[in-house]
Amino acid sequence: MQTHSLFEQSAEPIPAVQFSGSDYEESRDKKRLTTQLERVRLLMADGTWRTVERIASELRRAYPGVRFPEASISAQLRNLRKIDYLIETRNVCQGGLLYEYRLTGKVGVQVG
């Protein structure tokens, strides 16, 4: 499967992120998590509203054979916020059980 050009190059590098967690081991995890974060950012750069499930599904199609657990996608959305990306959230299901997210820019810089 051929990937969309959106996934082939980045306009700007991801700033350094301080990953953490009880099982985090920098030598084992940093490159993998940074790559995953970059892929999430590139997908979300178009400003489209997506659920975590849809983000994971689109990434799996773009990167066959690569796992994108939904918990990891949620964590990467939080990591993007930590490095000053603006991630909007909206409730799309009465009762607050389903949310969509979109990247609208970086603090001080709008996407588009």
LINDA-V992993 format. One line per field, one symbol per residue. phi: phi as a letter, one per 40 degrees, with the letter a starting at -180 (. if undefined). psi: psi as a letter, one per 30 degrees, with the letter a starting at -180 (. if undefined). Layout:
phi = ???
psi = ???
This chain:
phi = .cccddccabcacccdbccaicbcbdccbdccccccccccccccccgccaccccdcccccccbdgbcbcccccdccccccccbgccbcbacbbdggcabbbacbibdgbcch
psi = kklkfefflkeklklkkjlllfgkjefefeeeeeeeeeeeeeefffgkkkleeeeeeeeeefikfkkikeeeeeeeeeeeefhgkjjlkkkgkkfgfklllkkfaljfkkk.
